[in-house]
Amino acid sequence: MVMEECPKCGSTDIDEGKNSTAPSVGTVNYSSNAQKSFLWVDGQIKIYLCLNCGYLEYYVKNFEQLKKKIKK
């Protein structure tokens, strides 16, 4: 998924980045309400920032693999 236009303000002035605050760059600790446990999403996070209004959005690149790990 790519954010080409901000869903909040409609701007196309979008910057793509990654999570640099986690222990390993690009790693996010995700807690599923359905699974009641933590899942590590390693190196598979894209973050988009609207440079017009500051809206921030995260996307998981390997979403289908992550979805299989979440028990419903």
N, CA, C and O of each residue as an XYZ file, in Angstrom:
288
protein
N       0.844     -1.183      0.000
C       0.000      0.000      0.000
C       0.881      1.234      0.000
O       1.899      1.277      0.690
N       0.507      2.199     -0.742
C       1.233      3.460     -0.816
C       0.241      4.589     -0.587
O      -0.824      4.625     -1.203
N       0.596      5.509      0.299
C      -0.257      6.668      0.519
C       0.204      7.774     -0.423
O       1.257      8.377     -0.217
N      -0.580      8.030     -1.441
C      -0.235      9.057     -2.424
C      -0.926     10.378     -2.134
O      -0.477     11.438     -2.569
N      -2.038     10.300     -1.385
C      -2.796     11.499     -1.033
C      -3.243     11.384      0.412
O      -3.712     10.329      0.838
N      -3.103     12.446      1.155
C      -3.490     12.445      2.564
C      -5.008     12.291      2.693
O      -5.758     13.069      2.104
N      -5.466     11.293      3.458
C      -6.906     11.124      3.641
C      -7.546     12.213      4.507
O      -8.769     12.356      4.528
N      -6.726     12.970      5.212
C      -7.243     14.020      6.090
C      -7.409     15.348      5.353
O      -8.464     15.977      5.431
N      -6.353     15.778      4.626
C      -6.411     17.110      4.003
C      -6.355     17.078      2.472
O      -6.585     18.099      1.824
N      -6.048     15.900      1.885
C      -6.015     15.781      0.434
C      -4.692     16.162     -0.208
O      -4.566     16.092     -1.430
N      -3.704     16.563      0.578
C      -2.406     16.964      0.035
C      -1.689     15.767     -0.585
O      -1.862     14.633     -0.138
N      -0.892     16.024     -1.608
C      -0.053     14.981     -2.204
C       1.406     15.163     -1.789
O       2.291     14.494     -2.323
N       1.655     16.057     -0.849
C       3.004     16.289     -0.334
C       3.260     15.293      0.802
O       3.139     15.626      1.981
N       3.618     14.059      0.414
C       3.735     12.936      1.338
C       5.184     12.472      1.418
O       5.862     12.352      0.398
N       5.650     12.213      2.628
C       6.998     11.676      2.840
C       6.878     10.240      3.327
O       6.037      9.946      4.176
N       7.716      9.330      2.797
C       7.734      7.936      3.239
C       8.916      7.730      4.160
O      10.016      8.209      3.882
N       8.696      7.017      5.260
C       9.782      6.770      6.205
C       9.635      5.425      6.871
O       8.894      4.560      6.403
N      10.359      5.253      7.988
C      10.306      4.005      8.749
C      10.404      4.322     10.228
O      10.767      5.433     10.612
N      10.082      3.351     11.045
C      10.127      3.500     12.494
C      11.582      3.434     12.945
O      12.254      2.428     12.716
N      12.066      4.475     13.570
C      13.458      4.478     14.020
C      13.568      4.527     15.542
O      14.659      4.747     16.069
N      12.457      4.326     16.258
C      12.494      4.365     17.718
C      12.463      2.972     18.336
O      12.720      2.827     19.532
N      12.153      1.946     17.549
C      12.111      0.578     18.060
C      13.530      0.059     18.241
O      14.460      0.614     17.655
N      13.724     -0.995     19.039
C      15.067     -1.556     19.249
C      15.777     -1.905     17.948
O      16.985     -1.710     17.818
N      15.027     -2.415     16.998
C      15.567     -2.717     15.678
C      14.785     -1.887     14.676
O      13.557     -1.969     14.639
N      15.459     -1.099     13.872
C      14.777     -0.197     12.949
C      13.794     -0.978     12.088
O      14.147     -1.995     11.490
N      12.571     -0.498     12.030
C      11.542     -1.142     11.240
C      10.790     -2.228     11.989
O       9.921     -2.875     11.404
N      11.089     -2.450     13.250
C      10.410     -3.467     14.047
C       9.321     -2.815     14.883
O       9.551     -1.799     15.540
N       8.149     -3.400     14.853
C       7.035     -2.892     15.635
C       6.463     -4.036     16.458
O       6.297     -5.145     15.949
N       6.166     -3.781     17.700
C       5.529     -4.753     18.562
C       4.030     -4.529     18.464
O       3.521     -3.517     18.946
N       3.321     -5.462     17.845
C       1.885     -5.329     17.613
C       1.126     -6.279     18.522
O       1.428     -7.472     18.553
N       0.157     -5.781     19.254
C      -0.653     -6.609     20.141
C      -2.061     -6.738     19.568
O      -2.806     -5.760     19.498
N      -2.414     -7.948     19.162
C      -3.724     -8.219     18.584
C      -4.751     -8.446     19.682
O      -4.510     -9.236     20.595
N      -5.879     -7.777     19.612
C      -6.954     -8.018     20.581
C      -7.525     -9.415     20.413
O      -7.969    -10.023     21.387
N      -7.518     -9.939     19.172
C      -8.048    -11.271     18.904
C      -7.135    -12.361     19.441
O      -7.611    -13.373     19.954
N      -5.823    -12.163     19.327
C      -4.875    -13.198     19.709
C      -4.401    -13.065     21.145
O      -3.952    -14.051     21.729
N      -4.482    -11.907     21.719
C      -4.056    -11.657     23.095
C      -2.559    -11.908     23.294
O      -2.131    -12.335     24.366
N      -1.783    -11.644     22.269
C      -0.335    -11.798     22.392
C       0.350    -10.792     21.472
O      -0.294    -10.141     20.649
N       1.660    -10.679     21.628
C       2.429     -9.746     20.816
C       2.940    -10.422     19.554
O       3.324    -11.591     19.582
N       2.945     -9.698     18.465
C       3.528    -10.153     17.212
C       4.576     -9.131     16.804
O       4.317     -7.928     16.827
N       5.750     -9.601     16.432
C       6.789     -8.691     15.960
C       6.679     -8.559     14.455
O       6.651     -9.560     13.739
N       6.617     -7.344     13.978
C       6.550     -7.072     12.551
C       7.918     -6.506     12.180
O       8.141     -5.299     12.267
N       8.824     -7.373     11.772
C      10.220     -6.994     11.548
C      10.471     -6.434     10.158
O      10.220     -7.095      9.151
N      10.966     -5.218     10.121
C      11.415     -4.611      8.878
C      10.354     -4.467      7.820
O      10.677     -4.291      6.645
N       9.112     -4.536      8.198
C       8.043     -4.546      7.211
C       7.049     -3.400      7.389
O       5.899     -3.500      6.963
N       7.486     -2.329      8.008
C       6.596     -1.202      8.268
C       6.980     -0.021      7.369
O       8.139      0.389      7.309
N       5.977      0.508      6.677
C       6.150      1.754      5.935
C       5.341      2.811      6.674
O       4.210      2.560      7.089
N       5.917      3.974      6.835
C       5.215      5.065      7.497
C       5.156      6.241      6.531
O       6.155      6.612      5.915
N       3.971      6.813      6.413
C       3.776      7.969      5.544
C       3.367      9.168      6.387
O       2.510      9.061      7.264
N       3.986     10.303      6.113
C       3.720     11.544      6.832
C       3.280     12.610      5.840
O       3.980     12.883      4.864
N       2.129     13.209      6.087
C       1.668     14.324      5.263
C       2.438     15.565      5.689
O       2.381     15.969      6.850
N       3.149     16.162      4.760
C       3.951     17.342      5.076
C       3.115     18.619      5.086
O       3.645     19.706      5.317
N       1.814     18.491      4.837
C       0.930     19.641      4.884
C       0.234     19.758      6.249
O       0.178     20.843      6.829
N      -0.299     18.629      6.761
C      -1.078     18.714      8.005
C      -0.515     17.862      9.146
O      -0.970     17.992     10.282
N       0.464     16.995      8.871
C       1.068     16.186      9.915
C       0.424     14.833     10.125
O       0.827     14.104     11.032
N      -0.555     14.471      9.328
C      -1.196     13.159      9.449
C      -0.159     12.069      9.220
O       0.663     12.170      8.309
N      -0.196     11.010     10.057
C       0.779      9.923      9.998
C       0.027      8.611      9.832
O      -0.965      8.371     10.520
N       0.501      7.747      8.908
C      -0.165      6.480      8.668
C       0.863      5.368      8.520
O       1.889      5.548      7.864
N       0.586      4.208      9.135
C       1.472      3.039      9.097
C       0.872      1.977      8.179
O      -0.345      1.794      8.144
N       1.727      1.280      7.439
C       1.304      0.143      6.625
C       2.252     -1.022      6.872
O       3.455     -0.827      7.045
N       1.703     -2.238      6.888
C       2.493     -3.452      7.024
C       2.678     -4.026      5.617
O       1.700     -4.309      4.925
N       3.947     -4.196      5.197
C       4.229     -4.718      3.863
C       3.838     -6.182      3.732
O       3.328     -6.590      2.689
N       4.065     -6.978      4.767
C       3.766     -8.408      4.713
C       2.444     -8.718      5.404
O       2.369     -9.633      6.224
N       1.423     -7.975      5.084
C       0.133     -8.062      5.758
C      -0.472     -9.467      5.697
O      -0.984     -9.946      6.709
N      -0.429    -10.133      4.557
C      -1.037    -11.459      4.426
C      -0.379    -12.468      5.365
O      -1.068    -13.303      5.952
N       0.940    -12.402      5.513
C       1.635    -13.308      6.434
C       1.252    -13.006      7.878
O       1.030    -13.925      8.666
N       1.173    -11.731      8.229
C       0.805    -11.338      9.584
C      -0.624    -11.772      9.901
O      -0.912    -12.243     11.001
N      -1.495    -11.611      8.941
C      -2.912    -11.956      9.138
C      -3.076    -13.447      9.459
O      -3.944    -13.819     10.247
N      -2.243    -14.297      8.849
C      -2.318    -15.739      9.111
C      -1.929    -16.085     10.542
O      -2.381    -17.098     11.076
N      -1.102    -15.262     11.164
C      -0.650    -15.520     12.538
C      -1.691    -15.121     13.585
O      -1.618    -15.551     14.736
N      -2.643    -14.312     13.186
C      -3.675    -13.831     14.121
C      -4.842    -14.801     14.111
O      -5.507    -14.972     13.089
N      -5.087    -15.424     15.227
C      -6.190    -16.382     15.340
C      -7.472    -15.641     15.639
O      -7.497    -14.733     16.470
N      -8.512    -16.019     14.976
C      -9.825    -15.375     15.220
C     -10.748    -16.312     15.914
O     -11.890    -15.954     16.202
